[in-house]
Amino acid sequence: MDEQKIYERMTSVEQSVKSAHHRIDEMAEDSKSITEILVEMKYMRRDLNELLERVSAIEKRPGRKYDIIISAVITALVAAAVSFFIK
């Protein structure tokens, strides 16, 4: 090969290597971004679980109040029936 062709090939290879390094750098930056997104998703999932627990507790409250009211009504009816039969 003559020197001109060798020079052209070396120039081509150098450009290819620069391009490859540039793509590798972009992939490293993308990897960092993905890692940050995953960390944020982890914290969001934890927060979501806490909110779900709080909502579940709030949803149970009316049921508890209803149970207390029913118990009070039944107790009152039983007390009325017992006092009626005692008289």
Summary of the structure (lengths in Angstrom):
residues: 87
radius of gyration: 37.5
end to end distance: 125.4
largest distance: 126.8
contacts: 166
relative contact order: 0.04
helix: 97%
strand: 0%
